[in-house]
């Protein structure tokens, strides 16, 4: 099972606490922004060479597990 902390870091000293790919200053949000704009994963990785393909794929898998969870409503309420 994937451990979020192995792939995502949140530190108030790095980009004001915005979630970033662990070991980088690349916001996780940038991956989703690229994909929403129709930009391929490969192009994202070219744009952000400090992010590995394994990291990006793991974050997508984690997001998929969260969004398909039976407890998504509770997760959403917690985040709000």
N, C-alpha and C positions, 0 to 999 in steps of 0.2 A: 504494500500500500504506500502511496506517495505521502510524504510529510511536507506540508506547506513550508515549514521553516527551512527545509533543505533547498528551496527554490526562490522563496520570497523573503525579503528583509524589510522591516519597518523600524526606522531609527529616526528620532526627531532631529538628529544632527545631519541627516542625509535627506535632501529635498523636503525639508520640513515634515518628515514623517510619512511622506507618500510611499506606498508600497513599490519597491524596486526589485529587479532580479538580483538575487543574492550575489554579493561580490562585485556589483556594478552600481552605477548611478542612473541606470536606465529604468524609467517608470514602467511598471507592468502595463499600465494604461496604454502606453505607446504601442504595444503589441496589438491590443484590441482595436485601437484607432487605425492602425495599418490595415488590419483585416477588414474592418468596416468599410474602408475606402477602396477595397478590392485589390490591395497591394499584397502580393504573395508572401508567404512565410520566408521563402528564400530571400526575397528583397528586404524584408525586415531584418534578417540576419546580416545581410550586407550593410544595411544602414547602421546597425548596432553590433559591430564585431565582438564586443565584450560579452554578448549574450550567446550562449551555446545553443545548438539545435535541441539538445536534450532538455535544457532549461525551458525553452519556449514550448516544446511539446508537453512537458510536465505541467506547466502552468495552464495550458489549454485542457489537459486531462483533469486537473483539479477544478477548473471552472466548470467543466462538463459534469463532474460528480456533484458539485454544489447545485447546479441548475437542474439536475435530474433527481435530486434528493427528495424523499417523501416529506422531509422537514423544511422544505424551502420557505414556506410561509413563516415559520419560526425564525429561520436564519435572516429573512428579510426584515422582520420586526426588530430583531436584535441590532441590525445595521442601521436602522432608521433613527 
